[in-house]
């Protein structure tokens, strides 16, 4: 036999033996140890996340604007930034629902008097067989203009400045008002209320005005 083949077979046998000694004798203990290490790391990550959440919860809230001070006095946990984010979302949702005539989806966010005013306006529009198309482009500003605490409830007047495309059509599709190619700057002043001891985080729209 060729001596070079003998050397090749010997080398191959040596490599196979080394692989078996390293890989073939694994009992599963190594895998078990790896899993335990992963679990410990995961547990530590969760503990660190909980600690950060606790730190954020314990951190003092940022100061409020002068107009919102009565709200902070009534509820020390009142967060003006979070409140205005919610107010922006509510404003857009309610305006779009009113334009489409879908009052059922927003009824729980409206006081009885506001709901009745909206219902009357939608009914009048339907009687005249008109439809309103509305598209929100964006809200430029939402700020607390005034607030108070009365009869156990926090009351906040919000001034909104938004960009909207609005157009109203008659039954034949003729344009009655607005312009589908124009962006209007719309200014509204809406008043929201929420009982300070309520477990429901939602505020109710109690008044609207231009």
DRENLUM-945635 format. One record per residue (C-alpha): residue number from 1; residue in one letter; x, y, z. Coordinates in Angstrom, 2 decimals, padded with zeros to 5 digits, always signed. Example, Ala and Ser with C-alpha at 12.3 -4.5 7.8 and 13.67 -1.06 7.14 Angstrom:
2
<node k="1" r="A" xx="+012.30" yy="-004.50" zz="+007.80"/>
<node k="2" r="S" xx="+013.67" yy="-001.06" zz="+007.14"/>
***
This chain:
210
<node k="1" r="X" xx="+000.00" yy="+000.00" zz="+000.00"/>
<node k="2" r="X" xx="+001.12" yy="+003.50" zz="-000.74"/>
<node k="3" r="X" xx="+002.72" yy="+004.98" zz="+002.43"/>
<node k="4" r="X" xx="+000.92" yy="+008.24" zz="+001.80"/>
<node k="5" r="X" xx="-002.46" yy="+006.44" zz="+002.01"/>
<node k="6" r="X" xx="-001.48" yy="+004.88" zz="+005.32"/>
<node k="7" r="X" xx="-000.63" yy="+008.32" zz="+006.72"/>
<node k="8" r="X" xx="-003.96" yy="+009.70" zz="+005.38"/>
<node k="9" r="X" xx="-006.02" yy="+006.90" zz="+007.01"/>
<node k="10" r="X" xx="-004.17" yy="+007.35" zz="+010.30"/>
<node k="11" r="X" xx="-004.80" yy="+011.09" zz="+010.27"/>
<node k="12" r="X" xx="-008.49" yy="+010.57" zz="+009.47"/>
<node k="13" r="X" xx="-008.83" yy="+008.06" zz="+012.32"/>
<node k="14" r="X" xx="-007.17" yy="+010.50" zz="+014.74"/>
<node k="15" r="X" xx="-009.49" yy="+013.36" zz="+013.71"/>
<node k="16" r="X" xx="-012.58" yy="+011.11" zz="+014.03"/>
<node k="17" r="X" xx="-011.46" yy="+010.07" zz="+017.53"/>
<node k="18" r="X" xx="-010.95" yy="+013.69" zz="+018.61"/>
<node k="19" r="X" xx="-014.40" yy="+014.65" zz="+017.29"/>
<node k="20" r="X" xx="-015.98" yy="+011.75" zz="+019.15"/>
<node k="21" r="X" xx="-014.19" yy="+012.68" zz="+022.37"/>
<node k="22" r="X" xx="-015.47" yy="+016.25" zz="+022.10"/>
<node k="23" r="X" xx="-018.95" yy="+015.75" zz="+020.63"/>
<node k="24" r="X" xx="-019.92" yy="+012.13" zz="+021.09"/>
<node k="25" r="X" xx="-019.72" yy="+012.03" zz="+024.87"/>
<node k="26" r="X" xx="-022.07" yy="+014.98" zz="+025.56"/>
<node k="27" r="X" xx="-024.67" yy="+013.92" zz="+028.12"/>
<node k="28" r="X" xx="-027.02" yy="+016.91" zz="+027.91"/>
<node k="29" r="X" xx="-025.58" yy="+018.59" zz="+030.98"/>
<node k="30" r="X" xx="-023.98" yy="+021.26" zz="+028.86"/>
<node k="31" r="X" xx="-027.31" yy="+022.05" zz="+027.23"/>
<node k="32" r="X" xx="-028.97" yy="+022.15" zz="+030.62"/>
<node k="33" r="X" xx="-026.38" yy="+024.61" zz="+031.82"/>
<node k="34" r="X" xx="-026.90" yy="+026.79" zz="+028.72"/>
<node k="35" r="X" xx="-030.67" yy="+026.90" zz="+029.34"/>
<node k="36" r="X" xx="-030.14" yy="+027.82" zz="+032.97"/>
<node k="37" r="X" xx="-027.82" yy="+030.62" zz="+031.91"/>
<node k="38" r="X" xx="-030.38" yy="+031.95" zz="+029.44"/>
<node k="39" r="X" xx="-033.09" yy="+031.80" zz="+032.09"/>
<node k="40" r="X" xx="-030.91" yy="+033.69" zz="+034.57"/>
<node k="41" r="X" xx="-030.15" yy="+036.35" zz="+031.96"/>
<node k="42" r="X" xx="-033.85" yy="+036.65" zz="+031.08"/>
<node k="43" r="X" xx="-034.79" yy="+036.95" zz="+034.74"/>
<node k="44" r="X" xx="-032.20" yy="+039.71" zz="+035.23"/>
<node k="45" r="X" xx="-033.48" yy="+041.61" zz="+032.19"/>
<node k="46" r="X" xx="-037.03" yy="+041.44" zz="+033.57"/>
<node k="47" r="X" xx="-035.83" yy="+042.64" zz="+036.98"/>
<node k="48" r="X" xx="-033.98" yy="+045.55" zz="+035.36"/>
<node k="49" r="X" xx="-037.11" yy="+046.48" zz="+033.35"/>
<node k="50" r="X" xx="-039.25" yy="+046.37" zz="+036.50"/>
<node k="51" r="X" xx="-036.73" yy="+048.54" zz="+038.31"/>
<node k="52" r="X" xx="-036.84" yy="+051.12" zz="+035.49"/>
<node k="53" r="X" xx="-040.65" yy="+051.10" zz="+035.61"/>
<node k="54" r="X" xx="-040.53" yy="+051.66" zz="+039.37"/>
<node k="55" r="X" xx="-038.09" yy="+054.54" zz="+038.89"/>
<node k="56" r="X" xx="-040.38" yy="+056.16" zz="+036.31"/>
<node k="57" r="X" xx="-043.38" yy="+055.69" zz="+038.59"/>
<node k="58" r="X" xx="-041.51" yy="+057.22" zz="+041.51"/>
<node k="59" r="X" xx="-040.14" yy="+060.12" zz="+039.47"/>
<node k="60" r="X" xx="-042.01" yy="+063.38" zz="+040.03"/>
<node k="61" r="X" xx="-044.35" yy="+064.46" zz="+037.25"/>
<node k="62" r="X" xx="-043.27" yy="+067.46" zz="+035.19"/>
<node k="63" r="X" xx="-044.84" yy="+070.78" zz="+036.20"/>
<node k="64" r="X" xx="-048.07" yy="+071.82" zz="+034.51"/>
<node k="65" r="X" xx="-048.91" yy="+075.08" zz="+032.78"/>
<node k="66" r="X" xx="-050.55" yy="+077.84" zz="+034.79"/>
<node k="67" r="X" xx="-053.91" yy="+077.08" zz="+033.13"/>
<node k="68" r="X" xx="-053.73" yy="+073.45" zz="+034.30"/>
<node k="69" r="X" xx="-052.76" yy="+074.11" zz="+037.92"/>
<node k="70" r="X" xx="-056.34" yy="+073.56" zz="+039.24"/>
<node k="71" r="X" xx="-056.27" yy="+070.08" zz="+037.67"/>
<node k="72" r="X" xx="-052.97" yy="+069.16" zz="+039.31"/>
<node k="73" r="X" xx="-054.27" yy="+070.49" zz="+042.63"/>
<node k="74" r="X" xx="-057.36" yy="+068.30" zz="+042.33"/>
<node k="75" r="X" xx="-055.39" yy="+065.25" zz="+041.17"/>
<node k="76" r="X" xx="-051.66" yy="+065.14" zz="+042.03"/>
<node k="77" r="X" xx="-051.24" yy="+062.40" zz="+039.40"/>
<node k="78" r="X" xx="-052.56" yy="+064.62" zz="+036.58"/>
<node k="79" r="X" xx="-050.11" yy="+064.56" zz="+033.65"/>
<node k="80" r="X" xx="-050.75" yy="+067.47" zz="+031.29"/>
<node k="81" r="X" xx="-048.74" yy="+066.03" zz="+028.40"/>
<node k="82" r="X" xx="-050.58" yy="+062.69" zz="+028.49"/>
<node k="83" r="X" xx="-053.91" yy="+064.46" zz="+028.88"/>
<node k="84" r="X" xx="-053.33" yy="+066.59" zz="+025.78"/>
<node k="85" r="X" xx="-052.27" yy="+063.55" zz="+023.77"/>
<node k="86" r="X" xx="-055.58" yy="+061.93" zz="+024.67"/>
<node k="87" r="X" xx="-057.46" yy="+065.14" zz="+023.92"/>
<node k="88" r="X" xx="-055.94" yy="+065.29" zz="+020.43"/>
<node k="89" r="X" xx="-057.05" yy="+061.75" zz="+019.70"/>
<node k="90" r="X" xx="-060.54" yy="+062.39" zz="+021.06"/>
<node k="91" r="X" xx="-060.91" yy="+065.60" zz="+019.06"/>
<node k="92" r="X" xx="-060.02" yy="+063.95" zz="+015.75"/>
<node k="93" r="X" xx="-062.17" yy="+060.89" zz="+016.44"/>
<node k="94" r="X" xx="-065.24" yy="+062.93" zz="+017.43"/>
<node k="95" r="X" xx="-064.99" yy="+065.39" zz="+014.52"/>
<node k="96" r="X" xx="-064.66" yy="+062.57" zz="+011.99"/>
<node k="97" r="X" xx="-067.55" yy="+060.63" zz="+013.55"/>
<node k="98" r="X" xx="-069.77" yy="+063.71" zz="+013.47"/>
<node k="99" r="X" xx="-068.92" yy="+064.38" zz="+009.83"/>
<node k="100" r="X" xx="-069.78" yy="+060.80" zz="+008.86"/>
<node k="101" r="X" xx="-072.91" yy="+060.74" zz="+011.06"/>
<node k="102" r="X" xx="-071.59" yy="+057.82" zz="+013.14"/>
<node k="103" r="X" xx="-072.54" yy="+059.09" zz="+016.60"/>
<node k="104" r="X" xx="-073.01" yy="+055.63" zz="+018.07"/>
<node k="105" r="X" xx="-069.23" yy="+055.03" zz="+018.19"/>
<node k="106" r="X" xx="-068.58" yy="+058.19" zz="+020.22"/>
<node k="107" r="X" xx="-071.68" yy="+058.40" zz="+022.41"/>
<node k="108" r="X" xx="-069.87" yy="+057.32" zz="+025.58"/>
<node k="109" r="X" xx="-067.44" yy="+060.23" zz="+025.20"/>
<node k="110" r="X" xx="-070.22" yy="+062.86" zz="+024.96"/>
<node k="111" r="X" xx="-072.38" yy="+064.39" zz="+027.65"/>
<node k="112" r="X" xx="-076.14" yy="+064.03" zz="+027.03"/>
<node k="113" r="X" xx="-076.46" yy="+067.68" zz="+025.96"/>
<node k="114" r="X" xx="-073.58" yy="+067.48" zz="+023.47"/>
<node k="115" r="X" xx="-074.84" yy="+064.18" zz="+022.07"/>
<node k="116" r="X" xx="-078.30" yy="+065.65" zz="+021.56"/>
<node k="117" r="X" xx="-076.86" yy="+068.71" zz="+019.78"/>
<node k="118" r="X" xx="-074.81" yy="+066.47" zz="+017.50"/>
<node k="119" r="X" xx="-077.78" yy="+064.17" zz="+016.86"/>
<node k="120" r="X" xx="-080.00" yy="+067.12" zz="+015.89"/>
<node k="121" r="X" xx="-077.38" yy="+068.48" zz="+013.48"/>
<node k="122" r="X" xx="-076.82" yy="+065.09" zz="+011.85"/>
<node k="123" r="X" xx="-080.57" yy="+064.55" zz="+011.51"/>
<node k="124" r="X" xx="-081.01" yy="+067.96" zz="+009.87"/>
<node k="125" r="X" xx="-078.23" yy="+067.18" zz="+007.42"/>
<node k="126" r="X" xx="-079.83" yy="+063.85" zz="+006.56"/>
<node k="127" r="X" xx="-083.25" yy="+065.46" zz="+006.12"/>
<node k="128" r="X" xx="-081.72" yy="+067.82" zz="+003.60"/>
<node k="129" r="X" xx="-079.99" yy="+064.85" zz="+001.99"/>
<node k="130" r="X" xx="-076.58" yy="+066.36" zz="+002.34"/>
<node k="131" r="X" xx="-073.29" yy="+064.67" zz="+003.11"/>
<node k="132" r="X" xx="-070.07" yy="+066.02" zz="+004.52"/>
<node k="133" r="X" xx="-066.62" yy="+064.73" zz="+003.54"/>
<node k="134" r="X" xx="-063.85" yy="+065.50" zz="+006.00"/>
<node k="135" r="X" xx="-060.18" yy="+064.66" zz="+006.05"/>
<node k="136" r="X" xx="-057.86" yy="+065.48" zz="+008.93"/>
<node k="137" r="X" xx="-054.48" yy="+066.77" zz="+007.80"/>
<node k="138" r="X" xx="-053.18" yy="+067.31" zz="+011.32"/>
<node k="139" r="X" xx="-053.54" yy="+069.15" zz="+014.61"/>
<node k="140" r="X" xx="-051.17" yy="+072.08" zz="+014.88"/>
<node k="141" r="X" xx="-051.92" yy="+072.91" zz="+018.51"/>
<node k="142" r="X" xx="-053.84" yy="+071.65" zz="+021.50"/>
<node k="143" r="X" xx="-053.49" yy="+073.53" zz="+024.77"/>
<node k="144" r="X" xx="-055.35" yy="+073.92" zz="+028.02"/>
<node k="145" r="X" xx="-056.81" yy="+077.41" zz="+027.94"/>
<node k="146" r="X" xx="-058.62" yy="+077.22" zz="+031.26"/>
<node k="147" r="X" xx="-059.47" yy="+074.69" zz="+033.95"/>
<node k="148" r="X" xx="-061.27" yy="+074.38" zz="+037.25"/>
<node k="149" r="X" xx="-062.44" yy="+071.91" zz="+039.86"/>
<node k="150" r="X" xx="-066.11" yy="+071.99" zz="+040.72"/>
<node k="151" r="X" xx="-068.68" yy="+069.60" zz="+042.14"/>
<node k="152" r="X" xx="-066.07" yy="+066.86" zz="+042.44"/>
<node k="153" r="X" xx="-065.10" yy="+067.03" zz="+038.78"/>
<node k="154" r="X" xx="-062.08" yy="+068.36" zz="+036.89"/>
<node k="155" r="X" xx="-063.07" yy="+070.60" zz="+033.98"/>
<node k="156" r="X" xx="-060.66" yy="+071.61" zz="+031.22"/>
<node k="157" r="X" xx="-061.22" yy="+073.92" zz="+028.24"/>
<node k="158" r="X" xx="-058.95" yy="+072.96" zz="+025.34"/>
<node k="159" r="X" xx="-058.15" yy="+075.14" zz="+022.36"/>
<node k="160" r="X" xx="-057.49" yy="+073.19" zz="+019.17"/>
<node k="161" r="X" xx="-055.99" yy="+074.48" zz="+015.94"/>
<node k="162" r="X" xx="-056.19" yy="+071.90" zz="+013.18"/>
<node k="163" r="X" xx="-055.87" yy="+071.57" zz="+009.43"/>
<node k="164" r="X" xx="-058.86" yy="+069.96" zz="+007.76"/>
<node k="165" r="X" xx="-060.25" yy="+069.43" zz="+004.28"/>
<node k="166" r="X" xx="-064.03" yy="+069.80" zz="+004.42"/>
<node k="167" r="X" xx="-066.72" yy="+069.75" zz="+001.78"/>
<node k="168" r="X" xx="-070.51" yy="+069.41" zz="+001.95"/>
<node k="169" r="X" xx="-072.52" yy="+068.11" zz="-001.03"/>
<node k="170" r="X" xx="-076.20" yy="+067.92" zz="-001.88"/>
<node k="171" r="X" xx="-077.97" yy="+064.77" zz="-002.92"/>
<node k="172" r="X" xx="-076.94" yy="+065.27" zz="-006.57"/>
<node k="173" r="X" xx="-073.29" yy="+065.60" zz="-005.59"/>
<node k="174" r="X" xx="-073.09" yy="+069.36" zz="-006.13"/>
<node k="175" r="X" xx="-070.72" yy="+071.19" zz="-003.79"/>
<node k="176" r="X" xx="-072.60" yy="+073.32" zz="-001.25"/>
<node k="177" r="X" xx="-069.79" yy="+074.50" zz="+001.02"/>
<node k="178" r="X" xx="-066.12" yy="+073.95" zz="+001.61"/>
<node k="179" r="X" xx="-063.56" yy="+072.90" zz="-000.97"/>
<node k="180" r="X" xx="-062.17" yy="+069.37" zz="-001.41"/>
<node k="181" r="X" xx="-058.94" yy="+070.88" zz="-002.76"/>
<node k="182" r="X" xx="-058.38" yy="+073.37" zz="+000.08"/>
<node k="183" r="X" xx="-056.94" yy="+072.91" zz="+003.54"/>
<node k="184" r="X" xx="-058.79" yy="+074.98" zz="+006.13"/>
<node k="185" r="X" xx="-057.37" yy="+076.11" zz="+009.46"/>
<node k="186" r="X" xx="-060.04" yy="+075.28" zz="+012.04"/>
<node k="187" r="X" xx="-060.06" yy="+076.67" zz="+015.57"/>
<node k="188" r="X" xx="-062.22" yy="+075.05" zz="+018.23"/>
<node k="189" r="X" xx="-062.60" yy="+075.39" zz="+021.98"/>
<node k="190" r="X" xx="-063.92" yy="+072.22" zz="+023.59"/>
<node k="191" r="X" xx="-064.55" yy="+071.58" zz="+027.27"/>
<node k="192" r="X" xx="-063.96" yy="+068.18" zz="+028.84"/>
<node k="193" r="X" xx="-064.89" yy="+066.95" zz="+032.30"/>
<node k="194" r="X" xx="-064.02" yy="+063.97" zz="+034.50"/>
<node k="195" r="X" xx="-064.95" yy="+063.15" zz="+038.11"/>
<node k="196" r="X" xx="-061.74" yy="+063.14" zz="+040.10"/>
<node k="197" r="X" xx="-062.63" yy="+059.87" zz="+041.85"/>
<node k="198" r="X" xx="-063.75" yy="+058.05" zz="+038.70"/>
<node k="199" r="X" xx="-062.03" yy="+054.78" zz="+037.84"/>
<node k="200" r="X" xx="-062.70" yy="+055.51" zz="+034.15"/>
<node k="201" r="X" xx="-059.70" yy="+057.38" zz="+032.69"/>
<node k="202" r="X" xx="-061.77" yy="+058.82" zz="+029.82"/>
<node k="203" r="X" xx="-062.92" yy="+062.44" zz="+029.88"/>
<node k="204" r="X" xx="-066.36" yy="+063.50" zz="+028.64"/>
<node k="205" r="X" xx="-066.96" yy="+066.28" zz="+026.13"/>
<node k="206" r="X" xx="-069.42" yy="+068.64" zz="+027.82"/>
<node k="207" r="X" xx="-069.30" yy="+071.72" zz="+025.55"/>
<node k="208" r="X" xx="-068.10" yy="+072.78" zz="+022.10"/>
<node k="209" r="X" xx="-067.46" yy="+076.17" zz="+020.58"/>
<node k="210" r="X" xx="-065.59" yy="+077.82" zz="+017.75"/>
***
